[in-house]
Structure formats: structure tokens, C-alpha cells
Amino acid sequence: MIDIPYQFRIVSHIYDLLPTNLLVAWEVWDNRLISVFGKYFTNYQIAPIAYLTLTILLVVIGKFIYQKHQIYAK
């Protein structure tokens, strides 16, 4: 339903990494590569790494927010 043009490269890549977008048929033939430290990956190769990184980041941020809330609640 949402069409993000390829000229907005970063936003377009992030949108393509959403699980619902990875499972559509035309995503298999998407030939845009993502460069990480000089190596190139497809969406299917980088998605698990991106999900794991996002999970760790959200857990760390959530921990700090939770601890701050617990300190003020006492």
C-alpha cells in the first residue's frame, strides 16, 4: 500500500526489511544490495542481523527506562 521511491535510499531499505515486505514474491528479485563495512548483502541476508541488532537496542533502552521508572517509584 505504501510506495517509497528508491531515491530515498535508507528509508526504502528499512521499509523493505519489514517482515511483511520480505515475504512478497517480487522481493526475491530485488537486486539492490546493502553495503556493510565494504561487503554487500541482499535483504534476506541482512534482515536477521538487523532484527537482532534492533532487538538488543530496544532491550537496552527498555532496561534504562524501566530502571529510571523504578527509581522514581520508590
C-alpha positions as semicolon CSV with decimal commas, in nm:
position;residue;x (nm);y (nm);z (nm)
1;M;0,000;0,000;0,000
2;I;0,292;0,231;0,062
3;D;0,533;0,304;-0,220
4;I;0,861;0,458;-0,110
5;P;1,070;0,561;-0,411
6;Y;1,422;0,421;-0,443
7;Q;1,565;0,773;-0,439
8;F;1,503;0,776;-0,061
9;R;1,760;0,501;-0,023
10;I;1,779;0,450;0,354
11;V;1,405;0,478;0,417
12;S;1,336;0,247;0,123
13;H;1,581;-0,016;0,253
14;I;1,434;-0,003;0,603
15;Y;1,082;-0,040;0,463
16;D;1,195;-0,335;0,251
17;L;1,331;-0,509;0,562
18;L;0,990;-0,524;0,731
19;P;0,882;-0,888;0,764
20;T;0,567;-0,836;0,558
21;N;0,770;-0,690;0,273
22;L;1,035;-0,963;0,279
23;L;0,774;-1,230;0,212
24;V;0,626;-1,085;-0,107
25;A;0,723;-1,251;-0,435
26;W;0,885;-0,953;-0,608
27;E;1,125;-0,904;-0,316
28;V;1,305;-1,224;-0,423
29;W;1,421;-1,048;-0,740
30;D;1,513;-0,718;-0,574
31;N;1,872;-0,670;-0,684
32;R;1,957;-0,376;-0,459
33;L;2,239;-0,463;-0,222
34;I;2,317;-0,322;0,121
35;S;2,680;-0,235;0,190
36;V;2,812;-0,303;0,540
37;F;3,183;-0,242;0,601
38;G;3,265;-0,297;0,233
39;K;3,071;-0,623;0,199
40;Y;2,743;-0,643;0,011
41;F;2,435;-0,827;0,131
42;T;2,086;-0,891;-0,003
43;N;1,775;-0,810;0,200
44;Y;1,740;-1,173;0,306
45;Q;2,097;-1,187;0,436
46;I;2,086;-0,860;0,630
47;A;1,734;-0,892;0,777
48;P;1,822;-1,136;1,062
49;I;2,121;-0,920;1,158
50;A;1,906;-0,605;1,152
51;Y;1,634;-0,772;1,362
52;L;1,887;-0,894;1,619
53;T;2,053;-0,551;1,639
54;L;1,718;-0,377;1,678
55;T;1,612;-0,625;1,948
56;I;1,930;-0,570;2,150
57;L;1,898;-0,193;2,114
58;L;1,535;-0,195;2,228
59;V;1,614;-0,421;2,526
60;V;1,896;-0,191;2,641
61;I;1,683;0,123;2,601
62;G;1,391;-0,050;2,774
63;K;1,615;-0,153;3,063
64;F;1,728;0,205;3,122
65;I;1,372;0,337;3,103
66;Y;1,249;0,064;3,340
67;Q;1,528;0,130;3,591
68;K;1,461;0,503;3,581
69;H;1,092;0,441;3,642
70;Q;1,166;0,204;3,931
71;I;1,397;0,454;4,099
72;Y;1,136;0,731;4,087
73;A;0,858;0,495;4,201
74;K;1,032;0,412;4,531
